[in-house]
């Protein structure tokens, strides 16, 4: 019954979303048409103020700067050979064109002509080689360094050509290259300054408060539709909402509180837009340690938790239930919400089968910011019903990084995972959750070596199904992705895939 | 025992009473009764999701429900208990440490006294909350007890400085000199002569420290460094209600009222104690 309701809700939601997208497309078409008749109806030199909760730690995405730097800099200040568009497709950016050899081991990229760095230096193949090697370097802290492992060597036969040789096929190389910033090989001190090729250059960075970008006049591509962009950083969602309400910011990149929806929905001065989310809330077990090394225990815990009720508690009527790590926007999505669906009776039976008829006790390391503490308490109540006692250990984000992510010193933890296509983490037995199923490791490895995307999709679908059946982690729900803006501002990205937020197309009414 | 010492009789022979003391005592007493009651009974199981999401106050849920559908009134009642435990614990630790250090400084040689006084001034200049955060962060995970100890240590600095000043003043009295010359042991000097003399002022200060400890615990819990869930600390209830403060304001207002009433009650109690203990102040009013 519950399953049925969820299903109906989901399909309704999709159709609503579909309608909204069609309307949006119609609006864009009409806007373009109108624009050709009228002169500009927007201020070409406007300053766009963007409110965000994700302040970068530094300005270098290979130095542990956090998701905030991708939000502010990807495609805005730095460009890559490819761009992951807001719609989720990978399109050429600084690479004008590329060729793949028959065996899939040699990629030849031709660079765009006339591209200049902000310092005035022209873009050459040497910069590209330098930039890729910066990410794969031993001391790089890039979170996806592993995915560039197949690269065996980079050659630069001439100024405009880069040849990447692979040790094994890597079908997602263009995708993976979309987060490799191309930086000037003469640049120094990239943690506090920048030298990219993007449409904006860094004007001012005030730690703890804001990051200002200004239009780069020597940009090779299309001129941005605004003059300056200021990212203003907040530590707390309510303060961020108030900033939008009082007009000190124009856009909130990603709304993290359902309360703000109530404030902005139905208010004619604001636009509330729902995009497609890739952010999942996980109860991640340490699959290396007992009792979580036992599949039956993990399955039992998955069945003991009413995810839909948790989602409702945290988000009201937004968000989507999920059955595995893969959100509906990834090509290898399979509807797995029915795998280990809510069923406390069978959870109890499974626990008994696993040798825990009287349950057990474990600790959830819980980050101290919303929604983790409330989710932890919900889990505590739900699991108590099947005899499992939960202790909640509240930790800070830093402690989470050192204790859980680095030292693997935990039993279970709550964490939000924001990345697109991050099922690949289950193919890495050294990842913090320590899931190790040789079949999945193989499938994920092979999927990367696929010759066609169909092959890749088929393999990842299989891996996806296995991790769901293994209940590798407990995937609680998919966050909604909501962007709220003042009515006068349009043209911003809605989905924010991989935390990116492209600002070049944002327009503000005159 | 309390009567004879705290509610002293005036020269006219009438008992000196204080209205602020009475109000304070009633409010704090109410919290105490509620806190004790939760050991045996509460309207709902505090972890049970007994209602819908963010329900408004009703007869079934006097203070409404939180996001998980738990009864807020129950949680606030338990919050009273936690606030009182933290207040009492922190004051006991603060008093034990503070009085000891303060007396030590008062009796010590000039150099040691100066060092202790400077140390205390530094500790006092350090914000209580920040000090408590440091202590919690350096311990192995936050719990109710790390919060109690942290706040108690922060409180002890203020108590110690006060004790030192009060004790020094008494030590300068002729009868102390007389007692010391006649060979009275210092333990006897402290217990018979000093403590009874500084006790009333110290007690008023400890009552104020109690109020500050309650606020400090709420602040720590608000930051996620206090009693971990499911301990229903008011600070944590406030923090959880913050995200929905516009759509369900009562979730923040109710624990706020509880916190403010207890702290005001304690301050009134402290004021009343001072009035009773200080006849000059009372006459002036």
Interface residues (C-beta under 8 A of the other chain):
Chain A: X236 X237 X238 X257 X258 X259 X260 X262 X263 X309 X312 X313 X314 X316 X366 X368 X369 X370 X373 X374 X376 X377 X378 X380 X381 X384 X391 X392 X393 X394 X395 X396
Chain B: X47 X48 X49 X53 X67 X68 X69 X141 X142 X223 X224 X225 X228 X229 X230 X236 X239 X240 X242 X243 X244 X245 X246 X247
